[in-house]
Amino acid sequence: MGLFGRNHKKIIIELHKKSEDHCKEISKEIDEMLDDLKTEYDENREVVQEFSTFVDEIKTKLSPEDAKKLLAFSSKLNKVKRCAKKGVEAMRELARDQRKLTSETRMEYEEYLYTK
């Protein structure tokens, strides 16, 4: 193959290294974001239940219109909780997919390098 073959392999090795570094960096950032998101979610997930309990306690003391508004707000808060939970799950899936993609890319580079 001569010089072209060696140069080609050197370029592939450099691309492999850069790609792996980028993938590791992105994976680290995703993992950090996931940890932060999970921590925030865990710290606040009981708020909706506490609010629902509070609503049940005071709704009989309110006018029917105010009780209806409070129940509607409680329902909206439950939707926010579901959205937050879906966000944590989506971030977890993104982290898993990124790790899988990094591993597959690494194997493809190594397969190419060792078969040439």
Buried (B, 14 or more C-beta within 10 A) or exposed (E): EEEEEEEEBEEBEEEBEEBBEEBEEBBEEBBEEBEEBEEEBEEEEEEBEEBBEEBEEEBEEBEEEEBEEBBEEBEEBBEEBEEBEEEBEEBBEBBEEBBEEBEEBBEEBEEEEEEE
